[in-house]
Structures are given as C-alpha cells and as structure tokens.
Amino acid sequence: MTLSAKQEGNKLRIAFIIARYPPLSGGTEAQAKRLAESLVQKGAEVTVLTRAFPGLPLHEEVNGVTVRRLWAP
C-alpha cells in the first residue's frame, strides 16, 4: 500500500483518539499500536491522543508514533 499524499510530496498526517494506549494493555490498545506503527512505516505522520495515567509521560515518541496523553475526568 502506498499513501497518495506521500506521492505528492506531502506527508499524510493521522490522529488517533483512543481512551488507552500502550503500555496499558488490551486488545484495542494493541491493535491501535500495530496500525499506528504500520502507517508510520508507510510514511505517515501519526499522533495518538489518549488519556493520561499516573506514571506515564504526557508526551513521548514510540517507534515513530507521537503519543500525547491528556488529563480527562
């Protein structure tokens, strides 16, 4: 699969919004991680917006995926 935006010289930018993301574990979290990393390998810029949890950094980059954790009620 090739991303059409990449062919035009523009990087495709994708945002995932998910309640939890690794290292918190579960099926949905694992699938989101695999998909995000796969899209990065194909040339996309991927940002994950997820809920903050104590002990996890609010901002990090993991395997090319930007992860931003936000405090939410």
C-alpha positions as CSV (number, residue, x, y, z in Angstrom):
1,M,0.0,0.0,0.0
2,T,1.3,3.5,-0.9
3,L,-0.1,6.6,0.7
4,S,-1.2,9.0,-2.1
5,A,-0.3,12.1,0.0
6,K,3.3,10.8,0.1
7,Q,3.4,10.6,-3.7
8,E,2.6,14.3,-3.9
9,G,5.4,15.2,-1.6
10,N,3.1,15.9,1.4
11,K,3.2,13.7,4.4
12,L,-0.2,12.3,5.4
13,R,-1.0,13.3,9.0
14,I,-3.2,11.0,11.0
15,A,-4.6,11.4,14.5
16,F,-5.9,8.5,16.6
17,I,-8.1,9.3,19.6
18,I,-8.3,6.4,21.9
19,A,-9.1,6.1,25.7
20,R,-6.0,4.0,26.4
21,Y,-2.8,3.3,24.5
22,P,0.2,1.1,25.4
23,P,1.9,0.4,27.7
24,L,-1.6,-0.1,29.0
25,S,-2.7,-3.5,27.6
26,G,-5.8,-4.8,25.9
27,G,-6.9,-5.8,22.5
28,T,-8.0,-2.4,21.3
29,E,-4.7,-0.8,22.5
30,A,-2.6,-3.5,20.9
31,Q,-4.4,-3.1,17.6
32,A,-4.2,0.7,17.6
33,K,-0.4,0.4,18.3
34,R,0.1,-2.0,15.4
35,L,-1.9,0.2,13.0
36,A,-0.2,3.4,14.0
37,E,3.3,1.9,13.7
38,S,2.4,0.4,10.3
39,L,1.2,3.7,9.0
40,V,4.5,5.4,10.2
41,Q,6.4,2.7,8.2
42,K,4.4,3.7,5.1
43,G,5.4,7.3,5.5
44,A,2.5,8.8,7.5
45,E,2.9,11.2,10.5
46,V,0.8,9.6,13.3
47,T,-0.2,11.2,16.6
48,V,-2.1,9.4,19.2
49,L,-4.3,11.4,21.7
50,T,-5.1,9.4,24.7
51,R,-5.9,9.7,28.4
52,A,-3.2,10.4,30.9
53,F,-2.5,7.9,33.7
54,P,-0.2,8.4,36.7
55,G,3.3,7.2,36.0
56,L,3.1,7.6,32.2
57,P,4.7,10.6,30.4
58,L,2.4,13.2,29.0
59,H,4.4,13.3,25.7
60,E,6.6,10.7,24.1
61,E,7.5,9.2,20.7
62,V,7.4,5.5,20.5
63,N,8.6,3.7,17.2
64,G,7.9,6.9,15.3
65,V,4.4,7.5,16.7
66,T,3.9,10.7,18.7
67,V,1.8,9.9,21.9
68,R,0.2,12.8,23.8
69,R,-1.6,11.9,27.0
70,L,-4.2,14.4,28.2
71,W,-5.8,14.6,31.7
72,A,-9.6,14.0,31.5
73,P,-12.3,13.4,34.0
